[in-house]
Amino acid sequence: MSAHAASPSPKHLVTAWYTGDSSHYLRSTIDALPAKPRVVNYYTPWDHLNKGAAFNRSFVHAAHQDGVTTFIELDPWDYTQHPPAQDWLVNIAKGSTDAQLRAFGRQVAALNDPVWITFAHEMNYGSWYPWNLHGSEGASPATWIAAWNRVTNQVRAGAGARKSLIQWVWAGNEVPPPKLTTLRAYLTGAQNVNIIAMDAYLCIDKTDGTCAMTYASWFGPVTKELRRLSNRLPIFITETGIGGVHGQRGPQIAALLRAVRSDPANVAGLLWFNASKYIMSPAEESTWADVLSNG
């Protein structure tokens, strides 16, 4: 090989972005990014499903017209720690919202644009959501799986012949190695899973200094376990960010992207949670774009 042969191209990553607005597709914001994402997400509470508004048609269609896929995150609560009883996983699993879920599926089919969807994410750890492993509902992994299966099957039934428009994303949470068994508990028996994923941050909530946490130590054990649980499904990081000083995280952002690229679990991509303390500065956005393009 010539001494001047070009280096191998960097592995292509599917990148996704949360703009901080779950009501509107912010095309001008997305198109102004130096590296345009292929997926943009929004979160929607369960009362929107009950009102027939969980499928944000204008958001999904505007994104599709811009060449972007929408990732819909269905949250079975009203954004309080004590949701109404009809929102509990045990009742969803018994069919309390079957009609609404089928109507949601019909809305997806009628628009005929592809979407990603998840339900009750970050279920396998913590207590910040009612449906978490230690959340206020006290739901077991078996109850979560029963609710997941009910939701995915009812939406698919509503979508009918166009159910293939939907990529179902099983989105767990990063956990320390002693807790990795929860991944299997929440994945075994889950139906209609097209993508397995996790939400994970480095130096979460840190607002000063430099983030010293590494992808290898925090993300690596989880992606390794996810790959062990499935040798065929794509792995995705469905929510991430890095703590530290705004505008000074360029080296950590670059290291994160390079580590995702080189992860032996073959991670397909990641979603940056560009809200609150994780909003990137223009310089950090440029670093993000440069590493994506040039390695």
Phi and psi in degrees as a GROMACS rama.xvg file:
@    title "Ramachandran Plot"
@    xaxis  label "Phi"
@    yaxis  label "Psi"
@TYPE xy
-61.8903  144.939  SER-2
-63.8121  -19.0115  ALA-3
-105.721  16.1096  HIS-4
-63.8342  145.296  ALA-5
-66.4048  146.25  ALA-6
-69.9294  152.851  SER-7
-57.7915  144.495  PRO-8
-65.2897  145.556  SER-9
-64.7872  148.453  PRO-10
-59.6783  132.076  LYS-11
-71.9004  130.823  HIS-12
-113  138.284  LEU-13
-78.9591  116.317  VAL-14
-104.862  147.162  THR-15
-134.135  163.703  ALA-16
-149.064  137.797  TRP-17
-108.752  122.351  TYR-18
-85.9652  -9.33112  THR-19
93.2435  -0.909863  GLY-20
-122.463  111.869  ASP-21
-94.318  4.57884  SER-22
-104.077  -32.1411  SER-23
-130.286  140.576  HIS-24
-80.299  113.527  TYR-25
-88.9215  80.2588  LEU-26
-59.8351  -42.4981  ARG-27
-62.5166  -36.733  SER-28
-67.3319  -46.4405  THR-29
-65.2075  -44.0454  ILE-30
-71.4709  -20.2136  ASP-31
-83.4909  -13.0056  ALA-32
-65.0597  140.941  LEU-33
-67.437  -19.0593  PRO-34
-130.793  105.238  ALA-35
-71.2693  127.278  LYS-36
-73.7226  158.934  PRO-37
-95.389  -14.741  ARG-38
-135.862  137.872  VAL-39
-131.54  137.198  VAL-40
-110.29  161.71  ASN-41
-142.404  154.575  TYR-42
-106.776  142.204  TYR-43
-139.655  132.091  THR-44
-79.4358  164.081  PRO-45
-65.3551  -29.2673  TRP-46
-66.849  -24.876  ASP-47
-67.6667  -36.7701  HIS-48
-62.3053  -45.2804  LEU-49
-62.8962  -26.4941  ASN-50
-92.9956  -0.70575  LYS-51
78.4454  17.299  GLY-52
-112.288  5.88729  ALA-53
-67.5385  -32.0571  ALA-54
-87.9976  104.173  PHE-55
-85.2398  89.7061  ASN-56
-58.0903  -43.4017  ARG-57
-65.4006  -37.9023  SER-58
-63.5469  -51.8498  PHE-59
-62.0542  -43.1683  VAL-60
-70.6123  -41.504  HIS-61
-61.8603  -40.7212  ALA-62
-63.2139  -45.3433  ALA-63
-61.524  -40.5748  HIS-64
-64.0252  -23.5063  GLN-65
-94.3929  6.91886  ASP-66
79.757  22.3998  GLY-67
-122.137  140.653  VAL-68
-91.6486  139.094  THR-69
-91.3352  136.189  THR-70
-109.645  110.81  PHE-71
-96.8379  125.325  ILE-72
-109.141  104.227  GLU-73
-83.1064  116.363  LEU-74
-108.263  115.097  ASP-75
-81.0189  64.1053  PRO-76
-163.422  174.525  TRP-77
-107.472  28.7634  ASP-78
66.8661  30.3145  TYR-79
-124.952  165.931  THR-80
-79.9911  -4.6829  GLN-81
-130.524  76.535  HIS-82
-67.6912  157.469  PRO-83
-56.5704  152.174  PRO-84
-56.9343  -31.9591  ALA-85
-69.2849  -12.2979  GLN-86
-90.42  -7.33583  ASP-87
-64.9316  146.519  TRP-88
-56.3937  -40.2207  LEU-89
-60.7581  -35.6984  VAL-90
-79.6254  -35.8932  ASN-91
-59.4888  -42.598  ILE-92
-63.5057  -26.847  ALA-93
-87.0375  -5.61124  LYS-94
106.809  15.7808  GLY-95
-62.506  -24.2501  SER-96
-123.896  27.0499  THR-97
-56.9761  -46.3995  ASP-98
-62.5969  -41.2699  ALA-99
-67.3312  -37.9383  GLN-100
-68.206  -39.6545  LEU-101
-65.8994  -37.8461  ARG-102
-63.5111  -39.2126  ALA-103
-59.2389  -45.0992  PHE-104
-61.8029  -38.5565  GLY-105
-65.2978  -33.9987  ARG-106
-65.6464  -41.7724  GLN-107
-59.7509  -47.4594  VAL-108
-63.1701  -40.2721  ALA-109
-65.4259  -38.2553  ALA-110
-74.5972  -35.6284  LEU-111
67.6302  31.1911  ASN-112
-110.68  138.94  ASP-113
-67.513  146.142  PRO-114
-141.377  157.597  VAL-115
-101.598  146.158  TRP-116
-140.17  139.152  ILE-117
-126.542  166.179  THR-118
-139.008  130.617  PHE-119
50.963  59.3851  ALA-120
-70.915  166.864  HIS-121
55.9532  37.5252  GLU-122
-76.915  -21.6532  MET-123
-91.8285  12.9601  ASN-124
-163.802  155.865  TYR-125
74.8964  -169.029  GLY-126
-143.228  16.4517  SER-127
-74.8  -20.5463  TRP-128
-113.99  152.084  TYR-129
-58.7624  -31.7037  PRO-130
-88.3949  -1.72764  TRP-131
-57.0094  163.436  ASN-132
-51.7374  -38.5837  LEU-133
-114.541  26.6685  HIS-134
-77.4576  175.51  GLY-135
-66.1816  -20.5405  SER-136
-75.6954  -23.3241  GLU-137
66.1325  29.3339  GLY-138
-76.4962  139.335  ALA-139
-85.0569  163.758  SER-140
-54.7081  -37.5551  PRO-141
-63.7254  -38.1057  ALA-142
-67.8463  -41.5867  THR-143
-60.638  -45.3678  TRP-144
-62.2166  -41.2534  ILE-145
-62.2859  -39.6223  ALA-146
-68.6317  -43.8637  ALA-147
-56.5385  -48.6094  TRP-148
-62.5092  -39.5933  ASN-149
-65.0491  -45.9264  ARG-150
-61.9208  -51.2711  VAL-151
-64.8751  -40.4097  THR-152
-69.4399  -37.0767  ASN-153
-70.5272  -40.8077  GLN-154
-64.5192  -42.3541  VAL-155
-62.0677  -39.3384  ARG-156
-62.7125  -41.1644  ALA-157
-65.9752  -37.5198  GLY-158
-73.6985  -22.2079  ALA-159
58.6319  -127.817  GLY-160
-64.9635  -15.3252  ALA-161
-102.482  19.4863  ARG-162
-63.2972  -20.9383  LYS-163
-71.6818  -7.91611  SER-164
-64.1064  -22.0972  LEU-165
-98.8988  128.992  ILE-166
-104.606  113.437  GLN-167
-85.1083  126.586  TRP-168
-109.786  112.557  VAL-169
-82.4689  109.84  TRP-170
-118.62  95.5585  ALA-171
-84.8368  -167.48  GLY-172
-122.761  149.5  ASN-173
-65.0158  143.446  GLU-174
-137.681  150.116  VAL-175
-64.7707  151.736  PRO-176
-45.7389  -39.0752  PRO-177
-62.4475  -17.6622  PRO-178
-102.123  7.57429  LYS-179
-61.0774  -23.3083  LEU-180
-62.945  -21.4256  THR-181
-66.3204  -26.0328  THR-182
-61.9456  -47.484  LEU-183
-63.5475  -40.6248  ARG-184
-59.9504  -34.1639  ALA-185
-95.2588  -9.58179  TYR-186
-102.059  -34.7116  LEU-187
-65.5547  119.801  THR-188
96.1704  -9.25731  GLY-189
-74.2644  128.277  ALA-190
-94.7374  161.582  GLN-191
60.4215  30.7377  ASN-192
-87.7849  123.947  VAL-193
-106.445  -27.5755  ASN-194
-137.77  133.214  ILE-195
-104.832  139.355  ILE-196
-149.556  171.594  ALA-197
-147.353  150.98  MET-198
-98.0535  130.522  ASP-199
-156.36  137.034  ALA-200
-123.744  156.42  TYR-201
-105.216  129.986  LEU-202
53.466  49.2451  CYS-203
-56.537  135.326  ILE-204
73.7803  -2.30952  ASP-205
-75.6315  132.484  LYS-206
-122.965  3.82335  THR-207
-138.854  164.347  ASP-208
69.5179  -160.974  GLY-209
-114.032  138.073  THR-210
-75.455  120.329  CYS-211
-101.987  -4.2753  ALA-212
-67.5532  151.66  MET-213
-120.608  153.425  THR-214
-59.4561  -43.5668  TYR-215
-60.1547  -38.94  ALA-216
-82.1351  -30.2724  SER-217
-104.272  -47.1149  TRP-218
-83.8952  -38.081  PHE-219
-52.7585  -48.5443  GLY-220
-60.8549  -32.5464  PRO-221
-74.5799  -45.5437  VAL-222
-64.2841  -34.9324  THR-223
-62.2555  -42.7726  LYS-224
-68.8446  -39.8791  GLU-225
-60.8965  -41.0111  LEU-226
-68.0154  -33.8118  ARG-227
-65.9616  -34.4925  ARG-228
-75.6412  -25.6325  LEU-229
-147.163  121.781  SER-230
-95.8374  7.87982  ASN-231
-125.634  -29.8912  ARG-232
-78.155  144.857  LEU-233
-63.1392  145.214  PRO-234
-107.328  135.909  ILE-235
-137.41  147.615  PHE-236
-97.8508  107.272  ILE-237
-89.2644  -2.35237  THR-238
-165.46  125.189  GLU-239
-153.449  161.875  THR-240
-170.647  171.266  GLY-241
-131.67  128.61  ILE-242
-76.574  172.078  GLY-243
126.51  -160.85  GLY-244
-86.8882  125.563  VAL-245
-56.4518  129.996  HIS-246
90.8286  -9.97341  GLY-247
-118.405  17.4497  GLN-248
-99.8508  12.0393  ARG-249
-51.5737  -49.3817  GLY-250
-61.5486  -37.4164  PRO-251
-70.4339  -37.3842  GLN-252
-64.3028  -44.3325  ILE-253
-62.1992  -43.348  ALA-254
-63.946  -38.1836  ALA-255
-61.5526  -49.1225  LEU-256
-62.538  -41.6166  LEU-257
-67.124  -35.0529  ARG-258
-70.2466  -38.8425  ALA-259
-61.2821  -43.4486  VAL-260
-59.2953  -38.1029  ARG-261
-96.149  1.60291  SER-262
-61.063  123.072  ASP-263
-63.6241  -14.1569  PRO-264
-75.5484  -5.47507  ALA-265
61.8749  62.2193  ASN-266
-73.8127  132.678  VAL-267
-79.7039  -30.1218  ALA-268
175.249  -171.107  GLY-269
-154.994  155.028  LEU-270
-113.602  124.468  LEU-271
-90.179  127.419  TRP-272
-87.1632  87.8198  PHE-273
-86.9067  65.9122  ASN-274
-146.489  160.799  ALA-275
54.8832  -133.438  SER-276
-73.5578  -5.40614  LYS-277
-100.915  5.04074  TYR-278
-60.7943  129.771  ILE-279
-80.1996  145.188  MET-280
-78.0565  164.13  SER-281
-54.9795  -37.861  PRO-282
-66.4342  -39.2865  ALA-283
-68.7237  -37.5908  GLU-284
-60.3752  -39.6222  GLU-285
-65.4257  -39.7046  SER-286
-61.7783  -46.6311  THR-287
-53.0994  -50.4368  TRP-288
-65.4783  -41.4653  ALA-289
-65.1283  -42.8848  ASP-290
-67.5334  -39.3188  VAL-291
-60.6374  -36.5713  LEU-292
-83.2017  -38.5588  SER-293
-117.837  -6.82315  ASN-294
